């Protein structure tokens, strides 16, 4: 059981590393097609890649399972696009702290007994990492971040359900094309005129790094972890972002941020040791 939990935790951490690296690389596109354009390009390419490689057959899914896959695609697109809108109006740390309320809520509501300690500890760490008390906040940006948090909570719950019912990445091969369609309807027409072959190729590479690889890893993680443990492990993301910022961008954290890293790492260790799931038989 402990081995399964550690494997799930490793998948979750690897997914977060891919996400943060993907975001770091995506920064170069913001000045050319905006953050929403970068999000659309990644989601659209990810949908095309998974559809072509996996070629899922809707007839092989139970109707309820297929509907869950489509719902997962909608919340995936919402989570990505809403967060991009939030960071366009708020400091990244503040937006991240608000968005983390999604998985934290899942962790608190699904945890039992002593397991509730880990989300609380993680929340303290996130507050120290992001210092949301600094500066005024754009209310529209706050609204976008909170909406993204709701989508993130739904993403966790739906990813676990789809992962339990569908073998391999067939569920992801349905959800990501749906996410790509939603993003295309929202942003495609406004961004398409700014695309070049260079941007298309960059977007293809980014789609592999984010979201194809991390979302696949998250589905594997949620087959081995409770939603409480997974939601708590997501609190490591600000710490991972801080580390990448220090190593790649030479951004030196202050003492409060360093203390926040210790809190979220402690919470992650606690979740990793108490969050195993019983094996689930897949039905599709």
Secondary structure, DSSP 8 states (H G I E B T S, - for coil): -HHHHHHHHHHHHHHHHHHHHHHHHHHHHHHHHHHHHHHHHHHHHHHHHHHHHH---GGGS-HHHHHHHHHHHHHHHHHHHHHHHHHTTS-HHHHHHHHTHHHHHHHHHH--GGGHHHHHHHHHHHHHHH-TTSS---HHHHHHHHHHHHHHHHHHHHHHHHHHHS-TTHHHHHHHHHHHHHHIIIIIHHHGGG--HHHHHHHHHHHIIIIIHHHHHHHHHHTTB-HHHHHHHTTHHHHHHHHHHHHHS-----HHHHHHHHHHHHHHHHHHHH-B--------
